[in-house]
Amino acid sequence: MSKTAIIGGTGVYDPSILSDIREVKQETPYGAITVTEGTYNGRTVLFMNRHGAGHSIPPHKINYRANIWGLKELGVDRVLATAAVGSLNRDMAPGHFVFPDQYLEFTKARECTFFDGGEAGVVHTDMTEPYCPAIRSAFMKAAKEIAHTAHNGGTYVCTEGPRFETPAEIKMYHRFGGDLVGMTAYPEVALARELGLCYAAVAMVTNYAAGISESHLSHEEVLAVMARLSEDIRGLLLKTIDLLPAERDCGCGATAESM
């Protein structure tokens, strides 16, 4: 039976949306991961806290390869990820949900592929459609059901962090076509595509980015907005799981390489 994973980002730490929960540890070639496994409406769902206990792991230090490999080993074929983001697009206002369909990557020092040569070989994975269209469609239907303003599509600019961006950087990202800016989309989305997982993200806009916002940015501001959005993000995730068919009917698995 297929399993769905929820990767909780900043402000999304609570696995209590599941029942019959238990902690599961999985070894991988890249290190061990620990997740919470439970059920929701008869479906097996795994919850992963991306930043670790107490938000202790900064975005550039997350073991993305262990996380995605471990989920695959545990039988996951769909990943619903959450991310707090700043907006470069005034139509995507604080409080809105955005379901990205593309990304731009400006990270510097992250392990970003399973295919490093040697035994793993060299594989050039197609990234034409990095985010699963079936999950994004379900996200939109769920957003309408809970009456939360959402946008289906947008370009997520991923930066290295953990610092926020400068106004000059934001101006550049906007000119390149970016709509959102955050620190965790990459390489998570690319690794999921390499292993043939369905992956989609709900980006929760917490503020306008530097130079657009009228005030200086702070992590406390992000957490405050996330707290206000917590009930709706919970409702969105659960309704999305309900809306997804029991078996995948998209093409995301076509790029999967043998593990």
C-alpha positions in Angstrom: 0.0 0.0 0.0 1.3 3.4 -0.9 2.2 5.9 1.8 2.1 9.7 2.0 4.7 11.8 3.8 4.2 15.3 5.2 7.4 17.3 5.6 6.7 20.0 8.1 8.8 23.2 7.7 8.9 26.2 9.9 5.9 26.4 12.2 4.5 23.0 11.2 5.8 20.7 13.9 2.7 18.8 15.1 2.1 15.2 14.0 -1.1 14.9 16.2 -3.2 15.2 13.0 -2.5 11.4 12.8 -3.8 8.6 14.9 -2.1 5.4 16.1 1.2 7.2 15.9 4.6 5.6 16.5 8.2 6.7 16.0 10.1 5.0 13.2 13.9 5.1 12.6 15.3 4.4 9.2 19.0 3.9 8.3 20.1 5.3 4.9 23.5 5.5 3.1 23.5 9.2 4.1 22.6 8.8 7.8 19.6 7.8 9.9 16.2 9.6 9.9 13.4 9.5 12.5 9.8 10.1 11.5 6.4 9.7 13.1 4.1 7.2 11.3 0.4 7.1 11.8 -2.9 6.8 10.1 -5.5 9.2 8.7 -8.8 7.9 7.3 -7.3 4.5 6.8 -4.2 5.8 5.0 -0.7 5.4 6.3 0.9 8.8 6.7 4.5 9.7 7.8 5.3 13.0 9.4 8.8 14.5 9.2 10.0 17.6 11.0 12.4 19.1 8.5 14.3 21.3 11.0 14.5 18.7 13.8 13.4 19.0 17.4 13.1 22.6 18.6 13.9 24.0 15.1 17.5 23.0 15.7 18.7 22.4 12.2 19.2 25.4 9.9 18.2 25.1 6.3 21.7 24.8 4.9 22.5 21.9 7.3 19.4 19.7 6.7 20.3 16.2 5.6 18.1 16.4 2.5 19.5 13.2 1.0 18.9 11.1 4.1 15.4 12.5 4.4 14.2 11.7 0.9 16.1 8.4 0.6 14.7 7.3 4.0 11.1 8.2 3.0 11.5 6.1 -0.2 12.8 3.2 1.8 9.8 3.4 4.2 7.4 3.0 1.2 6.5 6.6 0.6 5.5 7.6 -2.9 3.9 11.0 -2.3 5.4 13.9 -0.4 3.4 16.9 0.8 5.9 19.6 1.9 5.3 22.8 3.7 7.5 25.9 3.6 7.3 29.4 5.1 8.3 32.0 2.4 8.6 35.6 1.6 6.8 37.1 -1.4 8.3 38.9 -4.3 4.9 39.1 -6.0 2.4 41.6 -4.5 -0.5 39.4 -5.7 0.8 36.7 -3.4 0.2 38.5 -0.1 1.0 37.5 3.5 -1.4 34.8 4.6 -1.9 33.3 1.1 -1.0 29.8 0.1 1.0 29.2 -3.1 1.6 25.9 -4.8 4.8 26.3 -6.8 5.3 24.8 -10.2 8.9 25.9 -10.8 12.0 26.8 -8.8 15.2 28.8 -9.2 18.2 27.6 -7.2 20.8 29.9 -5.6 22.3 27.6 -3.0 26.0 27.2 -2.6 27.2 24.2 -0.6 24.5 21.5 -0.4 24.7 17.9 -1.3 22.1 18.0 -4.1 22.0 14.6 -5.9 22.0 10.9 -5.4 24.0 10.5 -8.6 27.6 11.5 -7.8 29.3 9.1 -10.2 31.0 5.8 -9.2 28.5 3.1 -8.4 25.6 5.6 -8.5 26.5 6.5 -12.0 25.8 9.8 -13.8 22.1 10.5 -14.3 20.6 13.7 -15.8 17.1 13.8 -14.4 14.4 15.6 -16.3 13.1 18.6 -14.3 10.5 20.0 -16.7 7.8 19.4 -14.2 9.5 19.3 -10.7 6.3 19.6 -8.7 3.6 16.9 -9.0 0.6 18.3 -10.9 -1.8 15.8 -9.3 -1.0 16.9 -5.8 -1.0 20.6 -6.8 -4.5 20.1 -8.3 -5.6 18.5 -5.0 -4.1 21.3 -3.0 -6.2 23.8 -5.0 -9.4 21.9 -4.5 -8.7 21.6 -0.8 -7.9 25.3 -0.5 -11.3 26.1 -2.1 -13.0 23.8 0.4 -11.5 25.6 3.4 -12.0 29.0 1.7 -8.4 30.0 1.9 -6.8 32.2 -0.8 -4.4 30.2 -2.8 -2.4 30.4 -6.1 -1.7 27.3 -8.3 1.7 28.0 -9.7 4.6 30.3 -9.0 8.4 30.2 -9.0 10.1 29.5 -5.7 13.6 31.0 -5.4 15.7 28.9 -3.0 18.6 30.7 -1.3 21.3 29.2 1.0 20.3 30.9 4.3 20.2 31.1 7.1 20.3 34.8 6.7 17.5 36.7 5.0 18.2 38.2 1.6 19.2 41.7 0.8 16.9 44.1 -1.1 19.3 44.0 -4.1 19.1 40.2 -4.2 15.4 40.3 -4.0 15.3 42.8 -6.9 17.5 40.4 -9.0 15.3 37.4 -8.1 12.2 39.3 -9.1 13.8 40.2 -12.5 14.6 36.5 -13.0 11.0 35.6 -12.6 10.8 34.6 -9.0 7.6 34.9 -7.1 8.6 33.5 -3.7 11.8 33.2 -1.7 12.7 30.6 0.9 15.6 28.4 2.0 14.3 24.7 1.8 12.8 23.9 -1.6 16.2 22.8 -3.0 17.5 20.1 -3.1 14.4 18.5 -1.6 12.3 18.8 -4.7 15.1 17.6 -7.0 16.0 14.6 -4.9 12.3 13.6 -4.8 12.2 13.7 -8.6 15.4 11.7 -8.8 13.7 8.9 -6.9 10.4 9.1 -8.7 8.4 10.4 -5.8 5.4 12.7 -6.3 6.3 15.9 -4.5 4.5 19.2 -4.1 4.8 22.0 -1.7 2.4 24.5 0.0 4.3 27.7 0.4 2.8 29.8 3.1 3.5 33.5 2.6 4.5 35.1 5.9 5.8 38.5 4.7 6.9 40.5 1.7 10.6 40.1 1.0 13.3 42.6 1.9 13.0 45.9 0.0 9.3 45.2 -0.6 8.3 44.9 3.1 8.0 48.2 4.9 9.8 46.7 8.0 12.9 44.7 8.7 12.4 40.9 8.7 12.6 38.6 11.7 12.1 34.9 12.4 9.6 35.8 15.2 7.4 37.5 12.6 7.5 34.3 10.5 6.5 32.2 13.5 3.6 34.5 14.4 2.1 34.3 11.0 2.5 30.6 10.9 0.7 30.3 14.2 -2.3 32.1 12.7 -2.2 29.9 9.6 -1.9 26.6 11.6 -5.5 25.6 11.5 -5.9 26.2 7.8 -2.6 24.4 6.9 -3.8 21.4 8.9 -7.2 21.4 7.1 -5.5 21.8 3.7 -3.1 18.8 4.3 -5.9 16.5 5.5 -8.3 17.4 2.7 -5.6 17.0 0.2 -4.9 13.5 1.4 -8.6 12.7 1.2 -8.7 14.0 -2.4 -5.8 12.0 -3.7 -6.6 8.6 -5.3 -5.4 5.6 -3.5 -2.9 4.9 -6.3 -0.9 7.4 -8.3 -2.2 8.3 -11.7 0.5 10.9 -12.7 3.8 10.5 -14.5 6.1 11.3 -11.6 7.3 7.8 -11.1 8.6 7.6 -14.6 12.0 9.1 -13.7 12.6 6.7 -10.8 16.0 5.0 -10.8 16.7 1.6 -9.2 17.7 1.9 -5.6 
